[in-house]
Amino acid sequence: QVRLVESGGGLVQAGGSLRRSCAASGGTFSDYAMGWFRQTPGKEREFVAGISSSGAGTYYADSVKGRFTISRDNARNTVFLQMNSLNPEDTAVYYCAARRGIVVVTTWNYNYWGQGTQVSVSS
């Protein structure tokens, strides 16, 4: 059983930056592809970014490409999401997720989820 614990959310002004972290325990971290998702009230959870188990491959939603960067440190069992040039449309609860195999963009293919943390961007 993999446990994911997130940190690093909060409130930031438009144009600012935040760095999210997600620490994993209970499994072999390097076996898992990792993803970041976000959700706003009344909407479905959407894919934001993903990274392969080795870290060699990264994938982004068009809405965050060029502003967000996903990375991982397999020695520390942690995945990161650096969010730059934030705008109010980025306000959401952000979740990290893990699955064996390749990165996919669909939520139902991820077996393990973090608790979710609010990111709020003020205009």
N, C-alpha and C positions, 0 to 999 in steps of 0.2 A: 504494500500500500504506500503510495507516494503522497506526501504531504507538502503543500505549497503555502508559503507564508509571504505575503506581500508587504512592502513598505515604500514610503516615499511619495504618497499622494499629498494633496493639499490645495491651497488657493494661490493663484498666481494671476498677475495682470496680463492682458493681451500683449503678445510679443515676448513674453518671458519664457523661462525654461523650467522643466522639472525632470528628475531622474527617478524612475521607478525601479525597484528591485524585487525579485521573487526568489526566495531561498527554498530549495527542495531538500527533503529528507525521506528516508524509508525505501529508497530504490537506488539503482545505478543511474545517476543523472545523465551520463553520457549515452545511455540507451534511448533517450527520449528527445523527440522534437518538441520544441516549445513555441507557444503562441501567446500573443497578447490580444485581448478582445476588449470591447467597450460596449456599454449599454446605457441608453437614456430612457426615461420613463415613457412607456407606451410604444417603444420600439424594440425590435429584436436585437439580440446581442450580435455585434458585427466584428469581423476580423480586422485587426489593425496591423499586426506584423507577426512574422514567424521566422524561426531559425532552425536549421537542421541540427541533428544530434551532435555533429562534429563542429558546428559553427561555420562551416564553409559556405552554406547557402542561406541567404536571407531574402525575405519576401515582405512586400508592403502593400497595403491598400493604397489606391491612387490618392485618396484624400490626405494621406500623411507622407507620401513619398517626398524625399528631399528635406523633410522637417524632423522626422523621427528616425532613430537608429536603434535597432535591436542588436544585442550582443550577449555573449554568455562566457562564463568562466567555469569550465568543468571541474577544475581543481577545487573551487569553492562552492560547487553545486548551486550556482546562482545565474539567473538570467536578468538582463537589464533592458530598460527602455528609456532612452534619452529622448526627451520631447522638447524641441526648440520651436521658436516662432509660434507659440500657442495662440489660438484664437478662441473666442467663445464657443464656436461649434465643436471644439474638442472637449467641452464639458461633458463628463460622463462618469460612470463607475467603470473602472478598469480592472480587468481580471487577467491573470496569467493562467496558462493551461499546459498540460503535458500529454503526449501520446507517444506510443512506440511507432516507429516507422517514419514516414516522410511528413513534411509540413503540409497540412491541408487547411482550407479556409472555413470549413463547416464546423460548427460548435459540437454537433453530436458525435464527431469522431475523436473528441478529446476525452480521456478517461478521468483526468484529475484536474481540479480547479482550485485556485486560490480563493480567498475570502472576499475579494473585491475591495477596492479603495476608491473613494471619491476624488476626482480631479475637477476643480472648478476654475474656470478662466473668466475673469471679469473684463469688461470692455472699458 
